[in-house]
Structures are given as C-alpha cells and as structure tokens.
C-alpha cells in the first residue's frame, strides 16, 4: 500500500502492478491535486477493492479510479465493478502507456469497456515529471465528477423531498440549461436549514443560490429560476428589430446564432423550453467529432450558447413564437410574453416534440413522476428507487443506462421483439451487461397510478396479453417525436407528418413561385429557412444539425444580398 490517508477529501485512486510507474502516477496526482484530493496507490486490484469498500462503509467520496490495463481481465473487472457499484459517480479510466494507439487489442479493450460502462475512457500514463497532459486529463475527469457528485456544494441548491415531482422538474430545467446545481433532501442537515431559513410550512421546493449572494426562491416558476440566474426571458421595447430571427435553440439553432452573430448579423434566438432542445436531454454523446471522451448534450449546447452570446446574439428563453407573417421586407413574429419582433430573415430550428403514451391514468401524472423526453441527469434523486423507460431508440438506451447507475431497478419497455431493431449495438451490449436493468420486449405500459405521484405502472405483454404491476418512482417516455410546426403560416409548406419542405422539395411542392430556385435550406416562403430535425428528410443527428445551422447562414447572406429578396 502506498500513499497517505485522505480524510474528508475526495479520493483519487491509482492501481498499477509496476511499483515505479505507480510511484510516478501518485507523484503527479499529488503534485497537481494533493491540496484538495486524497491520493492513494495500490499495487493489487484486490487491495484497491478493499479501499473502495472501506470508503463506501465510511461514507467517503471517491472521485476517480485509474486502473492499469495490463491486469488480468478478471481482476480488472472485479475492481471496476466495485467502483461502479460502490461509488457510481467516480470516474473510471484505464491507465495505458504512451504508444498504445499502435495496439489494436488495447483499442478494443477501451472500446468494450466504455460500451459496457466499466470505464469512462483512458488516461495516458505520465512519462515525465510535471506531465501537463496527464494533469489536464485528470482535471477534466475531476471536473466532470464534481459537477455530478450529489454531495458537492454547487452554485445552485435545490431542496425538496427526493420524490417531489416539482423538485425533479426543476433539476431537469437546471440541468438542461447547464446551470450547476446540487440536490438536497429536505430532511438532510443542509436541506432542513435552508427550509427553516427561507421556506414556508406549505412549501414544496426551495431554490437557494449561494453563488449570487444567497438568493432564495420558494416554489418558483421556471421563468423566475432562469431569470434569477441571468438568462433573459424578455426584450426591451427598443430592441425588437433584427437581421436574423432563430426560432429554437437546439444544436442547429445555436450554430446558426454563432455564425450569424459572428458574421455581423443582429441575431435573436427564441427558445420555448431550455437550451439544447432534444439534444440537451442526452446524457452522453460519444460520436461527436473532436470529443473523444464524449460529452453531454447540455454541455455541448451550453458551449454553443456561450459562443453565440459572446458574438452578440440575444436570447429569450422560456418563450415561444406563436405566429409569423411577412410585412413588406420584414417578417413579423409574435413571441408569447414579449410581443412582436421583426427580422429580415428567419431560421426555423424548432426540432421535435416527444410522442405521448395516450394512457389516461399516466397523462394525469405528467410532471408528477411521468416525464416525456425528460433529462435523467438528475438520477441521483432516484437513488435506491425504481424507474422505467419506454422506448427502443438510442435516447432510451442512454437513459436506462444512466438510471441504472443509481436506481435499485430499471425497467426498459420496448414494443418491438428485440432491442437491436432500433438501437445501436454498443448500447444493446451495455444494457445486457447491466443486471439492474430488466428489458421487457414486445411490451407496453398501459396503466399507472399512485398517491399524488407515480408509484407503480402496469406492463402488458402485447402478444400474450399478460399484465404485471411493478413499483416505479419515475417513468421516462422516449417513443419518438413529432415536429412543432402547427404555428407556421400556410405559405411554409410541410409534408404529411408536419416536417418543413426545403430546397428541391420546396421547389417541387408547387408552392414556390419565385423566379429563382429555393436555396437548399430555404422553405416555400422565401427568406424563411429550416435546419435540423424539423426539416423534411433531415439526418437526425446532432452533428448534422450543427452543420446545417452553420451552412444556412451563407444562404441567409445570399438572400439578403439579392435585390428581389
């Protein structure tokens, strides 16, 4: 055993059978993180498991577990399983030597480990003193851990009963808008103190913001929360005319805002719910170019928001555009709660809305345990409880795996006969390897009830008709989506499913009467463009939406520079 005791500090645990290499890893961890984190090294996996067990028994936190890849598979698997179950927030990584990218077996080991949830990624072993690449990699792991660790003290503190529907809804709102927060049970020491100081006897939720001087909000609306944090929900009367109006702040809309504002267009973005749209609910996007360890949808979109804001784009959140028309060379859009705004061009990036289960008993529990497309990054609020996910796509697969890190039991309900029909293979394999998850194929949820909130649901086998009731404290429904385009004027043509026609589809629709051909992302209404999921025949991928959002700005410039535009 190497290293020192860490006391109340979160632990960074390194395991390597090479004593010299372990000493170097420990030294670099101690040098960069020793003042705030405990550092410990072990030469054997079995000893490291004992350390993790002891930390769990004492209620001590573990931030990261780094394991040398050269250990036998069974020993390494036992250690990683202990880390995953005893300390689910801890970041887990394989320690690999420089040059390992030449070893295909190492690449397969990393890929498989990430796919089944054993590791988050890999870390190159330090090869010299003050290895700044090693420091940076560990810093990213530590930052990610601290942002999600339930006991970390964050900029915003949400206090409620852990099963309170409004508490879960608020944490979802904060998470999707990338507002750093922590959740505290009302009965905890901090929670009780916050309620005593700021709450009322009949309060359900208190939102305390120590980062902003201790502001407290009692049973706040979503608008009150985002306004307190600094996100705008309105516009001054003298700021109502823009060059470009972007409707929707998903990846496509954010990209359009970044490129539009950076190229000198006065840009306004209106978002009805939260930054990121559907992509913002993804707990991990692993295949976005340039982010080798993956990143959450909310992090990706928050970065896009910050870029657009710095370039000068204005944002109005928690509002929606309810109607739009042309008035001369301007488009007039009515924004609920704000009024009319005008723009020379419009980019539609409204994305899609999740389909409903259409089960009356569950519709009555929406927001009280039943969530449509809800972000499950606040899963620690359901720790030790049970949850269900309905859907067979990748979003459902990612959600059920994330819930499995915290919940005692997770049910995945799929209408089809097998997962592989609609879900990526790596997710299917990861779900099969997780004993906490029960997959119910050829099934559907047709009932649910509870006292004031969801407490149980009924799963029906579609072929046999057999029903069974299971206890659940949260049900996340991810069964597909529909475009939100019913507010658009008739001049903007859509297909039979409501997706907006653009480019050649717009030209062939019979509704295009302009002498020139429509541009690739232009709708049947000249000057109005559509990008991302709302566009007919678009590729439903985050990277595709970002690409369309960036490219459409050049088409906006073309339209604005055309005399007959």
PyMOL commands that set and color helices and strands:
alter all, ss='L'
color gray80, all
select helices_A, chain A and resi 19-33+45-57+73-86+100-102+104-115+132-148+165-176+189-198+210-212+222-229+251-262+277-281+297-311+360-363+379-382+394-404+419-421+425-432+503-508+532-534+542-561
alter helices_A, ss='H'
color red, helices_A
select strands_A, chain A and resi 2-3+10-15+37-42+62-68+91-96+121-124+156-160+181-185+206-209+215-218+241-247+267-271+314-317+321-327+330-335+339-348+352-354+370-372+386-390+409-413+437-440+443-449+456-461+467-471+474-477+481-483+528-530
alter strands_A, ss='S'
color yellow, strands_A
deselect
rebuild
show_as cartoon
